[in-house]
Amino acid sequence: MAVTLIDTSDRIEARNAALTASRLSNVDMRDLAVDDANLSGATFRNVNMTGVRITDANLSDMEIEGVKVTDLFAAWKQLKG
């Protein structure tokens, strides 16, 4: 699969990239935009998720601190009534 990397000063744009098993460490990704990506099996450790927005996502089997996100949503909906 061809990978296109476009270096625009402090930005890199990757299109049609297969980054399976890649590792990012000590990377500043503020204001990062991710669209049409497969993050299945990804692990995030020691990350600042302040202000992160997730929309139109498949959250099945996703866990935060060992708790399934779908269970968190179910409990929230039950509390909300």
C-alpha positions as CSV (number, residue, x, y, z in Angstrom):
1,M,0.0,0.0,0.0
2,A,1.4,3.4,-0.9
3,V,1.8,5.9,1.8
4,T,1.7,9.6,1.2
5,L,3.4,11.8,3.9
6,I,3.2,15.5,3.4
7,D,5.5,17.6,5.7
8,T,4.0,21.0,6.2
9,S,6.4,22.5,8.7
10,D,5.2,21.1,12.0
11,R,2.4,19.0,10.5
12,I,2.5,15.6,8.8
13,E,-0.5,14.4,6.8
14,A,-0.7,10.7,6.1
15,R,-3.2,9.4,3.5
16,N,-4.0,5.7,2.7
17,A,-1.3,4.7,5.3
18,A,-1.0,1.3,6.9
19,L,0.5,2.0,10.3
20,T,-0.3,-1.4,11.9
21,A,1.8,-2.0,15.0
22,S,3.3,1.5,14.8
23,R,4.4,3.2,18.0
24,L,4.2,6.9,18.8
25,S,6.0,8.1,21.9
26,N,6.3,11.6,23.4
27,V,4.4,13.1,20.5
28,D,2.4,16.4,20.8
29,M,-0.8,15.7,18.8
30,R,-2.9,18.7,20.0
31,D,-5.7,19.5,17.5
32,L,-5.1,16.1,15.7
33,A,-7.9,15.1,13.3
34,V,-8.5,11.4,12.7
35,D,-11.1,10.4,10.0
36,D,-12.0,7.0,8.8
37,A,-9.4,5.1,10.9
38,N,-9.2,1.6,12.3
39,L,-7.9,1.8,15.9
40,S,-9.1,-1.7,16.9
41,G,-6.7,-3.1,19.5
42,A,-4.9,0.2,20.0
43,T,-3.7,1.0,23.5
44,F,-3.3,4.5,24.9
45,R,-1.2,5.0,28.0
46,N,-0.4,8.2,29.9
47,V,-2.4,10.4,27.4
48,N,-4.1,13.8,28.0
49,M,-7.6,13.4,26.5
50,T,-8.8,16.8,27.6
51,G,-11.4,18.2,25.2
52,V,-11.3,15.0,23.0
53,R,-14.5,14.5,20.9
54,I,-15.5,11.1,19.5
55,T,-18.4,10.9,17.1
56,D,-19.7,8.1,14.8
57,A,-17.5,5.5,16.5
58,N,-17.9,1.8,17.1
59,L,-17.2,1.6,20.8
60,S,-17.9,-2.1,21.3
61,D,-15.3,-3.8,23.5
62,M,-13.6,-0.4,24.2
63,E,-12.5,0.0,27.8
64,I,-11.4,3.0,29.9
65,E,-9.6,2.0,33.1
66,G,-10.9,-1.5,32.8
67,V,-14.6,-0.5,32.4
68,K,-16.4,-1.1,29.1
69,V,-17.5,2.2,27.6
70,T,-20.8,0.7,26.5
71,D,-21.5,-0.2,30.2
72,L,-20.7,3.4,31.2
73,F,-23.1,4.8,28.6
74,A,-25.8,2.3,29.8
75,A,-25.4,3.4,33.4
76,W,-25.4,7.1,32.4
77,K,-28.6,6.7,30.4
78,Q,-30.2,4.9,33.4
79,L,-29.3,7.7,35.8
80,K,-30.4,10.3,33.3
81,G,-33.8,8.6,33.1
